[in-house]
Amino acid sequence: MIAADHRTFGDMRPSASGSDPAHRRTIGALAFGTCFAAVIAITLSTLLPGISTRYYLLLPGRALPIAQRIEVPAELRHEVGDLSATVVLQKQAFFPEALVRAASPGVRVVPYISVIPRGQTPDEVTESSRRQMRESQVSAAIVALRALGHRAEVTGEGVRVTGVRPGTPAAARLKQNDIITALNGRAVATDVEIIEAMRAYRPGDRLSLTVRRGDDVLEQVVDTIAAPDDPNRPFVGIGIATHGYRARLPFDVRIDSRNAIGPSAGLIFALGIYDALTPGSLTNGVRVAGTGTIAASGTVGQVDGVAQKVLGAESAGYTVFLTPRQNYAEARRAAQNIRVIPVETFAQALDVLRGM
């Protein structure tokens, strides 16, 4: 006996008249569900850098006036103008908060691992950032004192690998405690130098690293990929620190950075030290904020979170913002009333301030 509806599973087609209401409702529900899921997926991909459980929020920061933070010998001290470094506020967030805050003005959501790399603890990352702050202060003093004709030296013995992230290009080539001494033939003595050297490359470029491992000297070829938080920044997957960092200055220069960490205040520190050691105010009454790393050579380097720094400076009433040239487009987009000026070197930044 054959049932009235004898279609097999492979033959489940609508009737010739197409008049089955239940079938049309099913198809409509499926189509709506598919479209809804697609809209949700597109929305999430627009707001968040991938789907995860944890993120970091980069929030509009604040300006840190440095006039009272710089210490030089009293007999050499002069007035310091209204110069401020800028900081980004970071906050860990889980998925629901990250999704809500992603649409807030001035808030940028970044992957958790872009702040806390795999294999490192928050305390380790914080300590590394504190060390970078200390080294940036020394580099700033070196640059300012050299500009004033003093003899000042900073040295390092290479760049120590403090950790290697599993699954990244470096994992097969580099080991913890390797010492990198050159990148594509360019000598690198400090971590700031290798960071600056990396700015010349793009994701997908191949790097040749000269590495000292124990008593052996190796040439390791490592490909780069896009960084988790920036598709335009090359990334290999290592933590770094300067090996054997030393500095010699003609007199003590100290900066009270308080709770600020990281190397991005180097440019403003250098300008502040120079201002403290020269007569008059370098800013001529103009309120100037800014950001940028500083190498001992005087090169100003790219930073993260520049949009949040611009917003923080603007809300504090500053009228001029100095930014690394690589960050200019982002800084300009974030600015409403503040004047954004790109610089590539300490000397250029000095010329800008003298021209005000």
KASUL-V88145 format. One record per pair of residues at least 4 apart in sequence whose C-alpha atoms are under 7 Angstrom apart, sorted by sequence separation. I is the first residue (numbers start at 0). J is the second residue. If there is no record, write none. Layout:
BEGIN
i->[I:I]
j->[J:J]
END
This chain:
BEGIN
i->[1:6:7:13:19:20:21:22:23:24:25:26:27:28:29:30:31:32:33:34:35:36:37:38:39:40:41:42:43:44:65:71:72:92:93:94:95:96:97:109:111:112:115:119:120:121:122:123:124:125:126:127:128:129:130:131:132:133:134:135:136:137:138:139:140:141:142:143:144:145:166:169:173:181:182:188:189:190:191:192:193:194:200:211:212:225:226:264:265:266:267:268:269:270:271:272:273:293:294:304:305:306:307:308:309:310:311:312:313:322:323:326:327:328:329:330:343:344:345:346:347:348:349:350:351:6:44:71:92:101:112:115:119:144:145:165:181:182:187:211:225:293:294:312:322:342:100:101:115:145:163:164:180:181:187:210:211:225:226:274:293:342:101:144:163:180:210:225:226:274:292:293:180:209:210:225:226:291:292:331:115:209:210:224:225:291:292:330:141:208:209:223:224:291:292:97:141:163:207:208:223:224:291:163:207:208:223:66:162:207:66:161:206:207:327:160:161:205:206:66:160:205:206:64:65:159:160:205:320:324:64:65:159:160:204:205:319:320:321:322:323:324:64:65:159:203:204:318:319:320:321:322:323:324:63:64:158:159:203:317:318:319:320:321:322:323:62:63:157:158:202:203:305:309:321:62:63:157:158:202:267:301:62:157:183:202:267:300:306:310:61:62:182:183:266:288:299:301:305:306:309:310:313:60:61:182:183:266:301:305:309:60:182:264:265:266:60:181:182:263:264:265:266:306:59:60:181:263:264:265:58:59:179:180:202:263:288:57:58:157:158:179:180:201:202:262:287:57:58:157:158:179:201:202:286:287:288:289:290:291:57:156:157:158:178:179:201:202:286:287:288:289:290:291:56:57:155:177:178:200:266:286:287:288:289:55:56:154:155:177:178:55:56:177:55:56:54:55:54:53:54:263:53:52:53:52:51:54:299:298:299:59:118:298:299:58:59:117:172:297:298:58:297:57:58:172:190:56:57:190:47:56:57:190:46:56:169:189:55:56:168:47:54:55:168:46:54:55:168:46:54:55:54:53:47:48:48:169:168:169:167:168:169:167:282:281:164:281:283:163:164:163:162:163:162:160:161:160:161:160:161:266:159:160:158:159:158:159:158:159:157:158:157:155:156:155:156:155:155:154:155:154:153:154:153:152:153:152:151:152:151:151:150:192:191:195:140:113:113:110:110:136:109:139:143:135:139:142:143:132:132:136:139:140:143:131:132:135:139:143:129:131:128:129:136:140:128:142:139:141:142:138:142:138:138:135:71:84:71:70:71:70:84:69:70:83:69:68:69:68:82:79:79:79:78:77:76:77:76:77:78:80:75:77:78:79:80:81:77:78:80:105:69:85:80:81:82:83:84:85:66:81:82:83:84:85:65:81:82:83:84:87:87:87:86:85:85:57:60:61:59:60:58:59:62:61:62:59:60:61:59:62]
j->[5:10:11:17:23:24:25:26:27:28:29:30:31:32:33:34:35:36:37:38:39:40:41:42:43:44:45:46:47:48:69:75:76:96:97:98:99:100:101:113:115:116:119:123:124:125:126:127:128:129:130:131:132:133:134:135:136:137:138:139:140:141:142:143:144:145:146:147:148:149:170:173:177:185:186:192:193:194:195:196:197:198:204:215:216:229:230:268:269:270:271:272:273:274:275:276:277:297:298:308:309:310:311:312:313:314:315:316:317:326:327:330:331:332:333:334:347:348:349:350:351:352:353:354:355:11:49:76:97:106:117:120:124:149:150:170:186:187:192:216:230:298:299:317:327:347:106:107:121:151:169:170:186:187:193:216:217:231:232:280:299:348:108:151:170:187:217:232:233:281:299:300:188:217:218:233:234:299:300:339:124:218:219:233:234:300:301:339:151:218:219:233:234:301:302:108:152:174:218:219:234:235:302:175:219:220:235:79:175:220:80:175:220:221:341:175:176:220:221:82:176:221:222:81:82:176:177:222:337:341:82:83:177:178:222:223:337:338:339:340:341:342:83:84:178:222:223:337:338:339:340:341:342:343:83:84:178:179:223:337:338:339:340:341:342:343:83:84:178:179:223:224:326:330:342:84:85:179:180:224:289:323:85:180:206:225:290:323:329:333:85:86:206:207:290:312:323:325:329:330:333:334:337:85:86:207:208:291:326:330:334:86:208:290:291:292:87:208:209:290:291:292:293:333:87:88:209:291:292:293:87:88:208:209:231:292:317:87:88:187:188:209:210:231:232:292:317:88:89:188:189:210:232:233:317:318:319:320:321:322:89:188:189:190:210:211:233:234:318:319:320:321:322:323:89:90:188:210:211:233:299:319:320:321:322:89:90:188:189:211:212:90:91:212:91:92:91:92:92:92:93:302:93:93:94:94:94:97:343:343:344:105:164:344:345:105:106:164:219:344:345:106:345:106:107:221:239:106:107:240:98:107:108:241:98:108:221:241:108:109:221:101:108:109:222:101:109:110:223:102:110:111:111:111:108:109:110:235:235:236:235:236:237:236:352:352:236:353:355:236:237:237:237:238:238:237:238:238:239:239:240:345:239:240:239:240:240:241:241:242:241:242:242:241:242:242:243:243:244:244:245:245:245:246:246:246:247:247:247:248:248:249:249:294:294:300:252:227:228:227:228:254:228:265:269:262:266:269:270:260:261:265:268:269:272:261:262:265:269:273:260:262:260:261:268:272:261:295:293:295:296:293:297:294:295:293:251:264:252:252:253:253:267:253:254:267:254:254:255:255:271:271:274:275:275:275:275:276:276:277:278:280:276:278:279:280:281:282:279:280:282:307:272:288:284:285:286:287:288:289:271:286:287:288:289:290:271:287:288:289:290:304:307:308:308:308:312:304:307:308:307:308:307:308:311:311:312:310:311:312:311:315]
END
